[in-house]
Each structure stands twice: as structure tokens, then as C-alpha cells.
Amino acid sequence: MSDRAERDTVSDHGRRPGSRDGDIQAVARCAQLLRLVARNSSVRASDVEAGLGLQRSTAHRYLASMANSGLIERGENGAFGPGPLAVHLGAVAMRAARVIDVATPSMEDLAADAHETVVLSLWGGSGAVVTRVSEDASRLVNTSVREGSELPLHAAQSQVFLAHLPDREQVDRLVATQSEHIRHELKASMERVLRTGFGDQAMVVQGIRTVAAPVFDSRGVVCASVALVGTSDSLASGPDSHLWRALDTTAQRISARLGHVRAAPSISPD
């Protein structure tokens, strides 16, 4: 076997494909190939061979496998361009970026008015993920939340998604993975979100409380949650308090800027 073929067959740690390291290397190569597609609009096996240093037969295998998965697709000229899955992922990423851009000014206003930390979270598949954090610049000390943190299912932000996600089978599967006690709490929290409009989590030991409200897109689908994070005392008043109402107003304002139109309340006949 040539040195080049050996490099194509064995991972950096000397393990054959099928091992854990080999699988990781395959993912990395797929990512490199997608970057080639993004840079050149379309690629052929010869481009992959030259760009990634792979043998032509290996390049063909990668292209065929990625086409089968929908990441790329073969055009009429025989070159491979973005596939439906890659296009869908790109659209999701663009929507997420728009949510962040639209939400940021309203979050900054709320942080300044409420004198609390404001957090925007997106759904990560198994829990809410902190995507943007706005803090009150006038305060010497703020409650800090790290962007990129994946929150547990019982977090206030995750409660909002669990209550409103349209894929109820996914919600049921996630809830089913929890202990009986947690399942009971999650079901109660989802009912509370639908009844009050808020997710609520108080961490008594740490003295921190989080209150979250849903953000909806133009289709009426929950696309984010916006939350206030403060002390258990500052956020203790409940849905009728000034801070909770301000949070709800902010969530509605962001939703409206994303094109969401609230349904008019039904009027019962006299």
C-alpha cells in the first residue's frame, strides 16, 4: 500500500476506519469537503483530490456518501453542489442569526430598565442553549450567564420550548428519559407555561431565579425564549409584577419584529 493510500485508510492515531477516531476523522473530512463546496459553489472528485489530498477513489466515496445523505447533490454537469440538507441547515442558521439581530436591541432595553441580566436562548435539540446575554451596564455586579451553555430540561427557558414545540413526539421522548419525579415536574411546568405564559425556575440554594417567555416567528412557531435572570427576591412577585410584565412585553415585541401576528381574542356572544 502506498503512503498516500495508507493516509487515506488510517486515522491520525493509527486506527482503521470504524474506530471512534476514524469516525471523527470522517466527519472532519466531510466538513472540509463542505467548505470546498461553499467556496467554489460546486466540486468534482478531482477538486477534492487536489484540495484535501485524497485519492480519487476515496474522494468519489465521500462524494457519493454525502450525496446519499443530502448534504450535497450531483448537478447535470456531474459536479456536486449544496444538497437539500445543507440548504435546510443554512436556512436554519440564517433564521437563528436574524432572531439574534432582532432581539438584541430589545434585550438591551429590558436589561437597562429591569436592572437584571437578560438571556436569549435557542432550542438545541435536547434543551435550550444560551445564545445572547445582555447585562445592565449601570450595575456594579450582575448575574453572569455564559453564552453557549446548554441548559437542562427543567430550566425556565427549556420549559418554554417544551410547552410550545410543535413536535410533541420529540417532547415526549425527551421527557421520557427523565426520572419519574422529574417527569412529573416537567409536565406540571409545561401546563404552567401554557396557563401563565412564563417558564419559572427558582434555585433556592444559589438564590437565583429565572423567568422566561416565548418568542414566536412569522409562522407562529416558537423560535427562542427570552429570560430575566436575577435573585430569588427580585423576581419573586409573579406574573402580575412589573418585571414579569416587562419581560412579556419584550418577548411580544421581538415576536412582532419577526413577523408574528398574535391571534385576536375571541369574543363570546352576549
N, C-alpha and C positions, 0 to 999 in steps of 0.2 A: 504493500500500500504506500502511495506517495505521501510526503509530508503534508501536502495540501489536503489530500483526501482524509488523512488522519485528523487534521484540524477540524474538518467538517463533521467527523464522526464522534470525536471525543471532546468532552467539555473541558473548560479551563482546569478543572480539578482531576482530569484523567478518567472521568466516569463516562460510560457509554450512555447514549440516549435511552430514556426510560427511567433513569435515576432521577432523583429530585433535582440535582444540579443541572442535568441535561435538560429537564423541562424548563427550568428557569432560563437557560441559555436560549432555548427555542423561543420563549416569549420575548426575550431581548432582541432576537433577530427579527421577529415579526414587527416589533416596534421600529427597528432600523429600516425595515422594508417600507413600512407605512410612511416614515419620514421621507424616503426617496419618492414615493408616490406624491406626497404633499408638495415636495419641492419641484418635481418635474411634471406633475399632472397625470402622467402615466409612465409605466416602465415595462421593459421586456426582460427576459431572462438574462440577456447579455448585459443590461444595465445593472441588474442585481449582482451578477458575477463580478463586474468591474467595481461597483460601489461597495459591496460587502466582502469581496474576496472569497466568494463561494464558488464551488464547481458548478458548471452549467446544470448538471443533473440535480444537484441539491437546490439550486435556485428554482428549477422547474417544480420540485416537490413543494417547496414553500409557497410558490405562487398558486399551485393547484389547491393546496390545503386551505390557504387563506381565501381563495375564491369560493370554495365549498362552504366556508363559514359565513360568507357575505361581507368580509372585511374589504375585499377588492372584487372586481369583476372584469372579465375579458371583453374588450371592445371589438368592433367589427374589423379593426386593423390588426388584431392579435395582441395589442398591448393591454396592460392591466391598469385600470384606474380605480378610484374610490368605489367601494361596494355599498349596498344599501345599509348595512350595519354601521359602517364608518360614517356614512352621511347622517344616519339617525343619531349616533353619538355626538357628531359635530353640532347637530341641531339642539340637542340637549345641553351641550356646553354653552352654546350661544344664548339659550334661554336663561341658563343659570347666570351667565355674565350680565344679561340685561336686568335680571332681578336684583343683583348686587348693585348695579349702577343706579337703578331707580330707587332702591331702598335707602342708600347711604345718606342722602340729604335729610330725609325724614327721621332716620335713626339719630343723626347728629342733633337735630332739633329736639327730639324727645329726651336724649341724654342731658342736654343743657337745661331743659325745663323740669325734668324729674329729678335731676342730680343723682342719677343712678346709671349703672352700666347697661347698655342696650346691645342685644345679641341677635344677629340674623343667622338662621340655620337652614340648611337644605337637607333633603332626605338622602341618606346614604345607603339605603337598601336594608339595613338592619338597625337603624337608629338615626337620629338627627345628627348632622355634622355642623359644627360651628364654622361659619363662613366669613362673617364680618363682625367686628366688635367696635362699638363707639362708646367712649368714656367721657364723662363730664370734665372738661378741661379746667373748670374753676375749682375743683375739689383737690385737696392735697392727697387724699387717699381714696382709691376706687377699688371695687371688687373686680379682680382680674380674671378674665376668661381667655384661654389660649385658642386662637384660630386654628382650625384643623382638627380639633378634638372631636372624637366620635362619642356621642352621649348615650347612656344606657336607655333602655326602653321605658323605664319609669321616670325619666327626666321630663320636665314640663314640656319642652319642645317636642320630644318624641311622642308624648301623649297627644299633642295636637295632630301630628301626622297619622297616628294610629286611628284617631277618631274620624279623619276626613279622607284618607287614601281611598281611591275608587276600587283598588284591587283588594277586596275583602278576603279573598283566599290567602293572599300574601300576609295580611294582618293576622289571620287565624293561625297560619303556620308559625309566625314569629311568637305569638302569644303562647302557643302550644309548647314551645321549647323551654318555657319558664316553669318554676316550681308552682305547686298548687296555690300557695299563698300569694305569689307574685301575679299569677294569672287572675286571681280574684281582684287584686288591687288594680291591675291594668284594665279589666273590664269596667270596674267602677269609675276609673279615671276617664275612660272614653265616654261613658254616659255623662259624666260631669262636664266634659268639654262640649258635648253636643247641647247640653242644657244651659250652660252659663256662657259658653264661647271662649273659655280660658282653660289652659293647662296650668297646673299649680303643683309645685313641689317645694316642701319645706324640709331642709336638712337641719334638724334640731341641734345636733351635736356641733356642727360647724357654725350655726347661727345664720345660715344663708338661705334665702328664699328666691325662687324663680317663678315668674308668671309669664306665660306665653300665649300668643294669639295667632290665628292662622292668616296667611296671605294667599289669595287666590289669583289665578291668571285669567286671561280673557275667556278661557273655556269653562271657568268655574271650578277648576281643579286646584287643590292645594299645592302650592309650589314652594312655600317657605313658611317658616314661623319666625315671628319677631318677639323678643322677650325682654323683660326687665329683670335684672339680677341685682339684688340688694340684701339688706339684712332682714331677718325674720320680723323685726319690729317695723321697719319702714314699709314693708309690703304686706302687712298683716290685716289691713282693713277689709279686703274682699272686693268683689266685682262692682260695688257701688261707690268705691273710693275714687278720689281724683286721679291717682296714679293708674289704677286699672282702666279707668275710662280713657285716659290719655293714651295708654297702650293700645286699646281697641281702636281709637280714632286713627292712630298711626298705622296700624295694620290695614284698616279700611282705606286710608289714603294711598298706601303703597299698592294695594289691590286695584284701586281705581286707575292709578297711573299705568298699571299693567293691562288695562282694558277690561277689568272685571266690572260687571254691572250687577248690583245687588237686586234680588227679586223684590218686587214691591210687596208690602204686607197685604195679606188677603183681608178683605172687608166683608164681614158677615152681614147678611141682610137683616134689616130691623124686623 
